[in-house]
Amino acid sequence: MQRFKKWLLSIIKNHKRQEIIRERANQLETRANQLETRANQLETRANQLETRANQLETRANQLETRANQVLDFHLRKITPQAFLEVVEIHLSEHCNLSCFGCNHFSQLAEKKFPDILKFEQDMKQLFDITKGFVKTFRLMGGEPLLNPECKEFMEITRRYFSKSAIWLVTNGILLNKQKEDFWFSCQRNNVEIRPTKYPINIKWNEIENLCQKYQIPLIFFNNAEIEKTSWKFSLDPLGKCDNYTSFTNCSMANHCIQFKDGKLFTCPISAHIEHFNKFYRENGVKAVFEISEFDYIDIYQVKNYQEILSFLAKPIPFCRYCKVLEWKEVGIWRKSSKNINEYLMNG
């Protein structure tokens, strides 16, 4: 009996011990599963952090690239060019379109063409100074094809600048109405047709066929799929803008050089503000933006090419009127109402 009791107690004791062992094993297994789950969570979090780190690194690289681009943009503004890369010349002050906020003020301009004899004299003088080192001439306006002597201006430009690119910058409205001598002149003088595409009805297929027929390059601004949008170029009549900020942030300064009446301007707004002043003065508006002799350089008064290039790489007094940091795209192209608020910064 005694042996039986010992045997039974032993069985009971072993059973309890096995249950404790099983319970402990279950606890350890549960803990192991928890640890494995936690490890997976940590691995997932580590992957997320690594992905985020890569995203931040990519963003940092993008910001660095952008900062370098901005720095390069600003440095290019204040660094004299090796030679004039772009010279823009109005063959017509007025236009057959009336664009909202035109930065050449062509929708406000009266009908006017440059004197062709004076133009040839100026081009000869420019050649004598530059020795022909001008990369590109943009013959434009306004609308250059309104000028009945358009082809003569192209020929004079090519006569003095045999190696420069010559672009005819046009809205295209009158292109398929040109006579054959115009196309032969473009061909002979290696003139490129450079239209801006507006949301208006133009028979581009006819124009493309004409350009192919006469082997004239037809190259659209912003490529052929993008139509013109409207911009608001805000101006401050009080002239309280910082000249350096306006100049270094301006997309046109020391890039869209204007050649007009023997003078070179660093941008179109300063070169053609006369149309704004005249139009609104005649309509009883007092806002007038002054142009001084320090806002341009006269090619008949300079000593050499470097003097021109240095002048164009500096802010001018007129920069005080341009609220460049508020310039913005305002949507699809639209016609001008000729309201002064198209330009005034609070309009």
C-alpha positions in Angstrom: 0.0 0.0 0.0 2.8 2.3 0.9 4.5 1.6 -2.3 1.3 2.3 -4.2 0.9 5.7 -2.5 4.5 6.6 -3.4 3.9 5.5 -7.0 0.7 7.5 -7.2 2.2 10.6 -5.6 5.1 10.2 -8.1 2.7 10.1 -11.0 0.8 13.2 -9.7 4.1 15.0 -9.1 5.4 14.2 -12.6 2.1 15.2 -14.1 2.2 18.6 -12.4 5.8 19.0 -13.4 5.0 18.2 -17.0 2.1 20.7 -17.0 4.4 23.3 -15.6 7.0 22.5 -18.3 4.3 22.6 -21.0 3.0 25.9 -19.6 6.5 27.3 -19.5 7.1 26.0 -23.0 3.9 27.7 -24.2 4.9 30.9 -22.6 8.3 30.7 -24.2 6.7 29.9 -27.6 4.3 32.9 -27.2 7.2 35.1 -26.2 9.2 33.8 -29.1 6.3 34.6 -31.4 6.0 38.1 -29.9 9.7 38.7 -30.4 9.5 37.5 -33.9 6.5 39.8 -34.6 8.4 42.6 -33.0 11.5 41.8 -35.0 9.3 41.9 -38.2 7.9 45.2 -37.1 11.3 46.6 -36.5 12.5 45.3 -39.8 9.5 46.9 -41.5 10.2 50.2 -39.6 13.8 50.0 -40.6 12.8 49.6 -44.2 10.4 52.5 -43.9 13.2 54.6 -42.3 15.6 53.6 -45.1 13.0 54.5 -47.7 12.4 57.8 -46.0 16.1 58.4 -45.7 16.5 57.7 -49.5 13.5 60.1 -50.2 15.1 62.8 -48.0 18.5 62.3 -49.7 16.8 62.5 -53.1 14.9 65.7 -52.0 18.2 67.1 -50.6 19.9 66.4 -54.0 16.9 68.1 -55.8 17.2 71.1 -53.5 20.9 71.3 -54.0 20.4 71.1 -57.8 17.7 73.7 -57.7 19.9 76.0 -55.5 22.8 75.5 -58.0 20.4 76.4 -60.8 19.2 79.5 -59.0 22.8 80.5 -58.2 23.8 79.9 -61.8 20.8 81.9 -63.0 21.7 84.8 -60.8 25.4 84.6 -61.7 24.6 84.6 -65.4 22.6 87.8 -65.0 25.5 89.7 -63.4 28.3 88.1 -65.5 29.0 89.9 -68.8 28.4 87.6 -71.8 31.3 86.5 -74.0 29.3 88.1 -76.8 25.7 89.0 -77.4 23.7 85.8 -77.4 20.3 87.2 -78.3 19.5 90.6 -79.8 15.8 91.4 -80.4 14.7 94.0 -82.9 11.2 95.3 -83.5 10.3 95.5 -87.2 6.9 96.8 -86.1 5.9 98.4 -82.8 2.2 97.4 -83.1 0.6 94.0 -83.5 -2.4 92.3 -85.1 -3.1 90.6 -81.8 -4.0 92.3 -78.6 -2.4 90.2 -75.8 -3.1 90.7 -72.1 -0.2 92.2 -70.4 2.2 92.1 -73.3 5.7 92.8 -72.1 6.5 94.6 -75.3 3.4 96.8 -74.9 2.5 96.1 -78.5 -1.3 96.2 -77.8 -0.9 99.8 -76.7 1.5 100.9 -79.4 0.6 103.1 -82.4 1.4 101.9 -85.9 5.1 102.4 -86.4 8.0 100.8 -88.3 11.7 101.5 -88.0 13.4 103.6 -90.6 15.2 101.2 -92.9 18.1 103.6 -93.7 18.7 104.2 -90.0 18.4 100.5 -89.4 21.2 99.7 -91.9 23.4 102.4 -90.4 22.8 101.0 -86.9 23.5 97.4 -88.0 26.8 98.5 -89.6 27.8 100.3 -86.4 26.9 97.2 -84.4 29.0 95.0 -86.7 31.9 97.4 -86.4 31.8 97.0 -82.6 31.1 93.3 -82.4 33.0 92.2 -85.5 30.0 90.0 -86.2 30.1 88.1 -82.9 26.3 88.0 -82.2 24.8 84.6 -81.8 21.1 85.2 -82.7 19.0 88.0 -84.0 15.2 87.8 -83.3 13.3 90.0 -85.8 10.0 90.5 -84.1 7.6 93.1 -82.7 4.7 93.6 -82.4 4.1 91.6 -85.5 7.1 91.8 -87.9 5.1 90.7 -90.9 3.0 93.9 -90.6 6.1 95.7 -91.9 5.9 95.8 -95.7 9.7 95.9 -95.9 10.2 92.9 -93.6 12.3 91.0 -96.2 14.6 94.0 -96.7 15.3 94.0 -92.9 16.1 90.4 -93.0 18.5 91.0 -95.9 20.3 93.8 -94.2 20.7 91.8 -91.0 22.3 88.9 -93.0 24.5 91.3 -95.0 26.3 92.5 -91.9 26.0 89.3 -89.8 26.8 86.4 -92.1 27.3 83.9 -89.3 24.5 84.8 -86.9 21.2 82.9 -86.6 18.3 85.0 -87.8 14.8 84.2 -86.4 11.6 85.7 -87.6 9.4 85.7 -84.5 5.8 85.8 -85.5 2.3 84.9 -84.4 1.8 83.2 -87.8 -1.4 85.0 -88.8 0.1 86.5 -92.0 2.6 83.8 -92.9 0.5 82.0 -95.5 -0.3 85.4 -97.1 3.3 86.2 -98.0 4.4 86.5 -101.6 7.0 84.2 -103.1 9.8 86.8 -102.9 9.4 86.7 -99.1 10.0 82.9 -99.0 13.0 83.2 -101.4 14.4 85.9 -99.1 14.1 83.6 -96.1 15.7 80.8 -98.0 18.5 82.9 -99.4 19.3 84.6 -96.0 18.9 81.4 -94.0 16.1 82.8 -91.8 14.3 80.5 -89.4 10.5 81.0 -88.9 9.9 80.9 -85.1 6.2 81.2 -84.4 4.5 81.3 -81.0 1.3 79.2 -81.1 -1.8 81.1 -79.9 -5.2 79.6 -79.4 -6.5 81.1 -82.6 -7.5 79.7 -86.0 -4.4 79.5 -88.1 -3.9 77.1 -91.0 -0.6 75.6 -89.7 -0.7 72.8 -92.3 -0.5 75.3 -95.1 2.4 77.1 -93.4 4.3 73.9 -92.8 3.9 73.0 -96.5 5.2 76.4 -97.5 8.2 76.1 -95.2 8.9 72.6 -96.6 8.6 73.8 -100.1 11.1 76.6 -99.7 13.2 74.6 -97.2 12.7 77.1 -94.4 13.1 75.8 -90.8 9.8 76.1 -88.9 10.4 75.9 -85.1 7.8 76.7 -82.6 8.5 78.4 -79.2 7.6 75.9 -76.4 7.2 73.2 -79.1 4.1 72.9 -81.3 1.9 71.3 -78.7 1.9 74.2 -76.2 -0.2 77.3 -76.8 0.5 80.8 -75.4 -0.5 81.6 -71.9 -1.0 85.0 -70.3 1.3 86.6 -67.8 1.0 89.5 -65.4 4.2 91.6 -65.3 3.5 93.7 -62.2 5.0 97.2 -62.1 5.3 99.6 -59.2 4.7 103.2 -60.3 6.4 104.4 -57.1 9.6 102.7 -58.0 10.2 101.2 -54.6 11.5 97.8 -55.8 15.1 96.8 -55.1 17.0 97.1 -58.3 19.4 94.2 -57.7 16.5 91.8 -56.7 14.5 92.8 -59.8 17.5 92.4 -62.1 18.8 89.1 -60.8 15.4 87.4 -60.7 14.2 88.7 -64.1 14.0 86.1 -66.9 14.6 88.8 -69.5 17.4 90.9 -68.1 20.7 90.4 -69.8 19.1 87.8 -72.0 16.3 89.4 -74.2 18.5 92.3 -75.3 16.6 95.0 -77.2 18.2 96.9 -80.1 16.3 100.1 -80.9 17.3 103.4 -82.5 21.0 102.7 -82.0 20.6 101.8 -78.4 20.8 98.5 -76.5 18.5 97.8 -73.6 18.9 94.9 -71.2 15.2 93.9 -71.4 12.0 94.6 -73.4 10.1 96.4 -70.7 12.6 99.2 -70.3 13.0 99.4 -74.1 9.3 99.7 -75.0 7.7 101.4 -71.9 7.2 104.5 -74.1 4.1 102.9 -75.5 2.7 102.4 -72.0 3.5 106.0 -71.0 2.0 107.5 -74.2 -1.2 105.4 -74.2 -2.1 106.0 -70.6 -1.0 109.6 -70.5 -3.4 110.3 -73.4 -6.1 108.5 -71.5 -5.7 110.6 -68.5 -3.7 108.2 -66.3 -0.8 109.7 -64.4 1.2 106.5 -63.9 4.4 107.1 -65.9 7.6 105.1 -65.8 10.7 107.2 -66.5 13.5 106.2 -68.8 16.8 107.9 -68.3 20.1 107.9 -70.2 21.4 105.4 -67.7 18.8 102.8 -68.8 20.4 102.0 -72.1 23.8 102.1 -73.9 24.3 104.0 -77.1 26.4 102.1 -79.6 27.7 105.3 -81.1 29.1 106.4 -77.7 30.9 103.2 -76.6 34.6 102.5 -76.8 34.4 98.7 -77.4 32.4 95.6 -77.2 33.3 94.9 -73.6 31.7 98.2 -72.5 28.4 97.0 -73.9 28.6 93.6 -72.4 29.5 95.0 -69.0 26.6 97.5 -69.1 24.0 94.9 -69.9 25.1 92.7 -67.0 24.2 95.3 -64.4 20.9 96.5 -62.9 19.5 99.7 -64.4 17.6 102.5 -62.7 14.4 101.3 -64.4 14.6 98.0 -62.4 13.1 99.9 -59.5 9.7 99.7 -61.2 9.6 95.9 -61.8 8.0 93.8 -59.0 9.6 90.7 -60.5 8.9 88.4 -57.5 5.2 89.0 -58.1 5.2 88.2 -61.9 3.1 85.2 -62.6 1.3 83.2 -65.2 -2.5 84.0 -65.1 -3.9 81.2 -67.2 -4.8 80.6 -70.9 -4.1 83.3 -73.4 -6.6 86.1 -73.4 -7.0 89.4 -75.1 -6.1 92.7 -73.5 -8.8 95.1 -72.3 -6.0 97.8 -72.3 -6.9 98.4 -68.6 -3.9 99.7 -66.7 -4.5 97.1 -64.0 -3.0 94.5 -66.4 0.4 95.9 -65.2 -0.1 97.7 -61.9 1.0 95.3 -59.1 -2.2 95.6 -57.1 -4.5 95.4 -60.2 
